[in-house]
Each structure stands twice: as structure tokens, then as C-alpha cells.
Amino acid sequence: MNTNYRRDPSVKYIHTPKGYIIVDERTKPEPTMFQQLFKTPKRSLIVLLLALGLIGSLNSSFFVGWFHVFLAVLTATLVEGIGLSVTAKKVKKQLPDGAILTGLIVGLVLSSFTPWYVVIVASAVSVASKYVVRFRKKPIFNPAALGLLISVAIFSSGQSWWGALTLMPDWFAPLLIIAGYFITKKVNKFPLVFAFLGSYFIILVAAALLGIGDVTDALRNPFLNSALFLAFFMMTDPPTSPAKYKDQLSFGFIVGVISAVYYLVFGGLIFLLIGLLVANAWKAWKIKKTSKTPHAQSKNTRTERRHA
């Protein structure tokens, strides 16, 4: 008798002259609740953002902050439903995790002193931009970043980035880094994050050494935590960031340089959002430019013929 494991290692077979007989079939164990929560990058990010929000709200207006998060998520979900019903031929019944993430980020960035209607507008604009400003059926700009920037332009809304633990003591920052490391590994975006952090801080430190502007605030909390939050949880958004390592390095470098230079020249609170949105535009431009090359056109033609 020869017991072998063929095809599926969880199934045991006995070899006979007439073939194989299954004598033991072990079913895979059901995933635990913890495994379900971290099954996909989006679900993982939702859990991590909720955890950071809970920690960050310990030293802020807890009920007001979470009421804003609720409004932002609810608005984002409703607008997402409208957008899908208009653009999609068949709407799948599934968790609108993309809209939930956008609402979470908007709620965790805006100050708890922001009027409730500003939160709703910012969240609605964020999700609506996915269906209005798009290229090849994908959003060009990071939805949350664009919605937050527009809310500042229209309402001069305040941003505390309390979800980045900016209102907590400095020794809470490692929690932000650990959570960021986990999600960055999940979506494989380390080159992007390192390129941004490296270029951003090198420029600011060089400016400090040369006496160009006052960069002391940018190198400490809350601006430091805000930069980390942007790098780990906003820049790594798969639909609006590149996948190839080479492009990730360019993308992160652009965000770092634009953010740092904008801060040195204009100051303010929106320099990180400006840097990210400029890099988003660069990514869309690069894709459009690449698609016009003869090699890309021939590749697209071959792909169309295979699917014809």
C-alpha cells in the first residue's frame, strides 16, 4: 500500500491498480473573525484607522469627533451608492469599503471644531470626484485629499489630523508607525513611502541648516504625524498610486519635493495635500503618455484581439 498526496496536500489517496481512492479529506478550517477583519488591504485599513481614531480621540472631543466620522462615512456611502447606480451596469451587493475608507480619512483629518455641514460636503465631494475626475475608469486624484483641499478652499476648514495621533503625547507616534508599516506591507508600497519620507525630510533639514525659512514646526508633531499619516494611509491608495517600484520612487519623490517646497514658500496646512494631488496628476499624465507610444498601442491591439 502506497499512500501519496496528490493534487491537494490536504487530501490523502491510496494508489491501486485501477486508480486512486480518497481515504481522508480534511477540510480547511473556517477563518477566524480576526482573519476575516484583515482579509483584504481595505478591510485591514478600516480596522487600523478605527483603532487610531479611538486612540486619538482620548485627548480630544470624543463624541464630536466620532459624530463627524459617522457623518463622513454615511455621506460617503450614500454618494458611492448613487455613483454606482449611475455608472455601473450591474451593482454588486458588497461592503462599500472604498467609500468607508474615504469617509474615515476625511473625518479623522478634519478638526472636531469643523461645522457638521462642512464634513458632509467634504465627504460628498471626495467620493463624487471618483466618478467625475477619472481616467480609464479609475480616479485620478486621491478622493480624500481632493475633498479636503476643496473644503479648505471653500470653507477654510480646519484640519487637526487627530486620527494621526497629533493630539496625543509624542510617545504615541510608534503606534502610528507600526500600523503604517502593516498596511504598507499589505499593499507593497515601501519604495513609495521611503521616497517620500526621504526627499521630504532631507529638503526640510537642509533648509533648516541653511537658515531658509522656519521649518521647526514641520519637523515635529503635529506636522510630523500628519506626514506619516499621509505617507502610510493616503499615498498608498492602490487606485491612485503606481504599482511598479520605479514609478513608486518617482511618485514618492514628487510628493516629498512639492510638499516641502510648498511649505517653505507658502506655509499653511495644505502643503501635504498639494504634494499628493500633484503626484496623482503626474501618474495620470504618465499613463496617458505611455499609452500613446507605438509599443503600447501594439500591445493594446494584441490584447484586444485576444479578447475578441
Contacts in CASP RR format, 6 or more apart in sequence:
PFRMAT RR
TARGET T0000
AUTHOR 0000-0000-0000
METHOD contacts of the structure
MODEL  1
MNTNYRRDPSVKYIHTPKGYIIVDERTKPEPTMFQQLFKTPKRSLIVLLL
ALGLIGSLNSSFFVGWFHVFLAVLTATLVEGIGLSVTAKKVKKQLPDGAI
LTGLIVGLVLSSFTPWYVVIVASAVSVASKYVVRFRKKPIFNPAALGLLI
SVAIFSSGQSWWGALTLMPDWFAPLLIIAGYFITKKVNKFPLVFAFLGSY
FIILVAAALLGIGDVTDALRNPFLNSALFLAFFMMTDPPTSPAKYKDQLS
FGFIVGVISAVYYLVFGGLIFLLIGLLVANAWKAWKIKKTSKTPHAQSKN
TRTERRHA
1 14 0 8 1.000
1 15 0 8 1.000
2 14 0 8 1.000
2 15 0 8 1.000
3 12 0 8 1.000
3 13 0 8 1.000
3 14 0 8 1.000
3 15 0 8 1.000
4 13 0 8 1.000
4 15 0 8 1.000
4 20 0 8 1.000
5 11 0 8 1.000
5 12 0 8 1.000
5 13 0 8 1.000
6 13 0 8 1.000
6 20 0 8 1.000
10 25 0 8 1.000
10 26 0 8 1.000
10 27 0 8 1.000
10 28 0 8 1.000
11 22 0 8 1.000
11 24 0 8 1.000
11 25 0 8 1.000
11 26 0 8 1.000
12 22 0 8 1.000
12 23 0 8 1.000
12 24 0 8 1.000
12 25 0 8 1.000
13 20 0 8 1.000
13 21 0 8 1.000
13 22 0 8 1.000
13 23 0 8 1.000
14 20 0 8 1.000
14 21 0 8 1.000
14 23 0 8 1.000
31 39 0 8 1.000
36 43 0 8 1.000
37 43 0 8 1.000
37 44 0 8 1.000
37 47 0 8 1.000
38 44 0 8 1.000
38 47 0 8 1.000
40 97 0 8 1.000
41 183 0 8 1.000
41 186 0 8 1.000
41 187 0 8 1.000
41 238 0 8 1.000
42 97 0 8 1.000
42 98 0 8 1.000
42 101 0 8 1.000
43 97 0 8 1.000
44 182 0 8 1.000
44 183 0 8 1.000
44 186 0 8 1.000
45 101 0 8 1.000
45 183 0 8 1.000
45 233 0 8 1.000
46 97 0 8 1.000
46 100 0 8 1.000
46 101 0 8 1.000
46 104 0 8 1.000
48 179 0 8 1.000
48 180 0 8 1.000
48 182 0 8 1.000
48 183 0 8 1.000
48 233 0 8 1.000
49 101 0 8 1.000
49 104 0 8 1.000
49 105 0 8 1.000
49 108 0 8 1.000
49 163 0 8 1.000
49 233 0 8 1.000
50 104 0 8 1.000
51 179 0 8 1.000
52 108 0 8 1.000
52 163 0 8 1.000
52 164 0 8 1.000
52 165 0 8 1.000
52 175 0 8 1.000
52 176 0 8 1.000
52 179 0 8 1.000
53 69 0 8 1.000
53 108 0 8 1.000
53 162 0 8 1.000
53 163 0 8 1.000
55 165 0 8 1.000
55 168 0 8 1.000
55 172 0 8 1.000
55 175 0 8 1.000
56 162 0 8 1.000
56 163 0 8 1.000
56 165 0 8 1.000
56 167 0 8 1.000
56 168 0 8 1.000
56 172 0 8 1.000
57 65 0 8 1.000
57 66 0 8 1.000
57 162 0 8 1.000
57 163 0 8 1.000
58 168 0 8 1.000
59 167 0 8 1.000
59 168 0 8 1.000
60 112 0 8 1.000
60 160 0 8 1.000
60 162 0 8 1.000
60 167 0 8 1.000
61 112 0 8 1.000
61 113 0 8 1.000
64 112 0 8 1.000
64 113 0 8 1.000
65 107 0 8 1.000
65 112 0 8 1.000
65 162 0 8 1.000
67 116 0 8 1.000
68 107 0 8 1.000
68 110 0 8 1.000
68 112 0 8 1.000
68 114 0 8 1.000
68 116 0 8 1.000
68 119 0 8 1.000
69 103 0 8 1.000
69 104 0 8 1.000
69 107 0 8 1.000
69 108 0 8 1.000
71 116 0 8 1.000
71 119 0 8 1.000
71 120 0 8 1.000
71 123 0 8 1.000
72 103 0 8 1.000
72 104 0 8 1.000
72 106 0 8 1.000
72 107 0 8 1.000
72 110 0 8 1.000
72 119 0 8 1.000
72 120 0 8 1.000
72 122 0 8 1.000
72 123 0 8 1.000
73 99 0 8 1.000
73 100 0 8 1.000
73 103 0 8 1.000
73 104 0 8 1.000
73 123 0 8 1.000
75 103 0 8 1.000
75 119 0 8 1.000
75 120 0 8 1.000
75 123 0 8 1.000
75 124 0 8 1.000
75 127 0 8 1.000
76 96 0 8 1.000
76 99 0 8 1.000
76 100 0 8 1.000
76 102 0 8 1.000
76 103 0 8 1.000
76 106 0 8 1.000
76 123 0 8 1.000
76 124 0 8 1.000
76 126 0 8 1.000
76 127 0 8 1.000
77 96 0 8 1.000
77 99 0 8 1.000
77 100 0 8 1.000
79 99 0 8 1.000
79 123 0 8 1.000
79 124 0 8 1.000
79 127 0 8 1.000
79 128 0 8 1.000
80 96 0 8 1.000
80 98 0 8 1.000
80 99 0 8 1.000
80 127 0 8 1.000
81 91 0 8 1.000
81 96 0 8 1.000
81 99 0 8 1.000
83 127 0 8 1.000
83 128 0 8 1.000
83 131 0 8 1.000
84 91 0 8 1.000
85 91 0 8 1.000
86 131 0 8 1.000
87 131 0 8 1.000
99 127 0 8 1.000
101 144 0 8 1.000
102 123 0 8 1.000
102 126 0 8 1.000
102 127 0 8 1.000
102 143 0 8 1.000
102 144 0 8 1.000
103 123 0 8 1.000
103 126 0 8 1.000
103 127 0 8 1.000
103 144 0 8 1.000
105 144 0 8 1.000
105 233 0 8 1.000
105 234 0 8 1.000
106 119 0 8 1.000
106 122 0 8 1.000
106 123 0 8 1.000
106 126 0 8 1.000
106 144 0 8 1.000
106 147 0 8 1.000
106 148 0 8 1.000
107 119 0 8 1.000
107 123 0 8 1.000
108 161 0 8 1.000
108 162 0 8 1.000
108 163 0 8 1.000
108 164 0 8 1.000
109 144 0 8 1.000
109 148 0 8 1.000
109 159 0 8 1.000
109 160 0 8 1.000
109 161 0 8 1.000
109 162 0 8 1.000
109 163 0 8 1.000
109 164 0 8 1.000
109 229 0 8 1.000
110 118 0 8 1.000
110 119 0 8 1.000
110 122 0 8 1.000
110 148 0 8 1.000
110 151 0 8 1.000
110 157 0 8 1.000
110 158 0 8 1.000
110 159 0 8 1.000
110 160 0 8 1.000
111 157 0 8 1.000
111 158 0 8 1.000
111 159 0 8 1.000
111 160 0 8 1.000
111 162 0 8 1.000
112 160 0 8 1.000
112 162 0 8 1.000
113 158 0 8 1.000
114 157 0 8 1.000
114 158 0 8 1.000
115 155 0 8 1.000
118 151 0 8 1.000
118 155 0 8 1.000
118 157 0 8 1.000
121 151 0 8 1.000
121 154 0 8 1.000
121 155 0 8 1.000
122 147 0 8 1.000
122 148 0 8 1.000
122 150 0 8 1.000
122 151 0 8 1.000
122 157 0 8 1.000
123 147 0 8 1.000
125 146 0 8 1.000
125 147 0 8 1.000
125 150 0 8 1.000
125 151 0 8 1.000
126 143 0 8 1.000
126 144 0 8 1.000
126 146 0 8 1.000
126 147 0 8 1.000
126 148 0 8 1.000
127 143 0 8 1.000
129 139 0 8 1.000
129 141 0 8 1.000
129 143 0 8 1.000
129 146 0 8 1.000
129 147 0 8 1.000
130 139 0 8 1.000
130 143 0 8 1.000
133 139 0 8 1.000
133 140 0 8 1.000
133 141 0 8 1.000
133 146 0 8 1.000
134 140 0 8 1.000
135 284 0 8 1.000
135 287 0 8 1.000
135 288 0 8 1.000
136 287 0 8 1.000
138 239 0 8 1.000
138 240 0 8 1.000
139 239 0 8 1.000
139 240 0 8 1.000
140 240 0 8 1.000
140 280 0 8 1.000
140 281 0 8 1.000
140 283 0 8 1.000
140 284 0 8 1.000
141 240 0 8 1.000
141 277 0 8 1.000
141 280 0 8 1.000
141 281 0 8 1.000
142 234 0 8 1.000
142 235 0 8 1.000
142 237 0 8 1.000
142 240 0 8 1.000
142 276 0 8 1.000
142 277 0 8 1.000
142 280 0 8 1.000
143 240 0 8 1.000
144 234 0 8 1.000
145 234 0 8 1.000
145 273 0 8 1.000
145 276 0 8 1.000
145 277 0 8 1.000
145 280 0 8 1.000
146 277 0 8 1.000
148 157 0 8 1.000
148 159 0 8 1.000
148 270 0 8 1.000
148 273 0 8 1.000
149 270 0 8 1.000
149 273 0 8 1.000
149 274 0 8 1.000
149 277 0 8 1.000
151 157 0 8 1.000
152 158 0 8 1.000
152 159 0 8 1.000
152 269 0 8 1.000
152 270 0 8 1.000
152 273 0 8 1.000
158 269 0 8 1.000
159 269 0 8 1.000
159 270 0 8 1.000
160 166 0 8 1.000
160 167 0 8 1.000
160 222 0 8 1.000
161 222 0 8 1.000
161 225 0 8 1.000
161 226 0 8 1.000
161 229 0 8 1.000
163 229 0 8 1.000
164 176 0 8 1.000
164 222 0 8 1.000
164 225 0 8 1.000
164 226 0 8 1.000
164 228 0 8 1.000
164 229 0 8 1.000
165 172 0 8 1.000
165 173 0 8 1.000
165 175 0 8 1.000
165 176 0 8 1.000
165 225 0 8 1.000
166 221 0 8 1.000
166 222 0 8 1.000
166 225 0 8 1.000
166 226 0 8 1.000
167 222 0 8 1.000
170 221 0 8 1.000
173 221 0 8 1.000
173 224 0 8 1.000
173 225 0 8 1.000
173 228 0 8 1.000
176 225 0 8 1.000
176 228 0 8 1.000
176 229 0 8 1.000
176 232 0 8 1.000
177 228 0 8 1.000
177 232 0 8 1.000
179 232 0 8 1.000
180 228 0 8 1.000
180 232 0 8 1.000
180 233 0 8 1.000
181 232 0 8 1.000
183 232 0 8 1.000
183 233 0 8 1.000
183 236 0 8 1.000
184 190 0 8 1.000
184 193 0 8 1.000
184 232 0 8 1.000
184 236 0 8 1.000
187 236 0 8 1.000
187 238 0 8 1.000
188 243 0 8 1.000
189 235 0 8 1.000
189 236 0 8 1.000
189 241 0 8 1.000
189 248 0 8 1.000
191 245 0 8 1.000
191 248 0 8 1.000
191 249 0 8 1.000
192 235 0 8 1.000
192 236 0 8 1.000
192 241 0 8 1.000
192 242 0 8 1.000
192 248 0 8 1.000
192 249 0 8 1.000
192 251 0 8 1.000
192 252 0 8 1.000
193 231 0 8 1.000
193 232 0 8 1.000
193 235 0 8 1.000
193 236 0 8 1.000
193 252 0 8 1.000
195 248 0 8 1.000
195 249 0 8 1.000
195 250 0 8 1.000
195 251 0 8 1.000
195 252 0 8 1.000
195 253 0 8 1.000
195 256 0 8 1.000
196 231 0 8 1.000
196 235 0 8 1.000
196 252 0 8 1.000
196 253 0 8 1.000
196 255 0 8 1.000
196 256 0 8 1.000
197 227 0 8 1.000
197 228 0 8 1.000
197 231 0 8 1.000
198 256 0 8 1.000
199 252 0 8 1.000
199 253 0 8 1.000
199 256 0 8 1.000
199 257 0 8 1.000
199 260 0 8 1.000
200 227 0 8 1.000
200 255 0 8 1.000
200 256 0 8 1.000
200 257 0 8 1.000
200 259 0 8 1.000
200 260 0 8 1.000
201 219 0 8 1.000
203 256 0 8 1.000
203 257 0 8 1.000
203 260 0 8 1.000
203 261 0 8 1.000
203 264 0 8 1.000
204 215 0 8 1.000
204 218 0 8 1.000
204 219 0 8 1.000
204 260 0 8 1.000
204 263 0 8 1.000
204 264 0 8 1.000
205 215 0 8 1.000
205 219 0 8 1.000
207 213 0 8 1.000
207 215 0 8 1.000
207 260 0 8 1.000
207 264 0 8 1.000
208 215 0 8 1.000
208 216 0 8 1.000
208 219 0 8 1.000
212 264 0 8 1.000
213 264 0 8 1.000
215 263 0 8 1.000
215 264 0 8 1.000
217 223 0 8 1.000
218 224 0 8 1.000
218 227 0 8 1.000
218 260 0 8 1.000
218 263 0 8 1.000
226 272 0 8 1.000
227 259 0 8 1.000
227 272 0 8 1.000
230 255 0 8 1.000
230 272 0 8 1.000
230 276 0 8 1.000
234 276 0 8 1.000
235 241 0 8 1.000
235 251 0 8 1.000
235 252 0 8 1.000
235 255 0 8 1.000
235 276 0 8 1.000
235 279 0 8 1.000
240 280 0 8 1.000
240 283 0 8 1.000
241 248 0 8 1.000
241 251 0 8 1.000
241 280 0 8 1.000
241 283 0 8 1.000
242 248 0 8 1.000
242 250 0 8 1.000
242 251 0 8 1.000
242 283 0 8 1.000
247 283 0 8 1.000
247 286 0 8 1.000
250 282 0 8 1.000
251 279 0 8 1.000
251 282 0 8 1.000
251 283 0 8 1.000
252 279 0 8 1.000
254 275 0 8 1.000
254 278 0 8 1.000
254 279 0 8 1.000
254 282 0 8 1.000
255 275 0 8 1.000
255 276 0 8 1.000
255 278 0 8 1.000
255 279 0 8 1.000
256 275 0 8 1.000
258 274 0 8 1.000
258 275 0 8 1.000
258 278 0 8 1.000
258 279 0 8 1.000
259 271 0 8 1.000
259 272 0 8 1.000
259 274 0 8 1.000
259 275 0 8 1.000
259 276 0 8 1.000
260 271 0 8 1.000
262 271 0 8 1.000
262 274 0 8 1.000
262 275 0 8 1.000
263 271 0 8 1.000
290 296 0 8 1.000
291 297 0 8 1.000
291 300 0 8 1.000
END
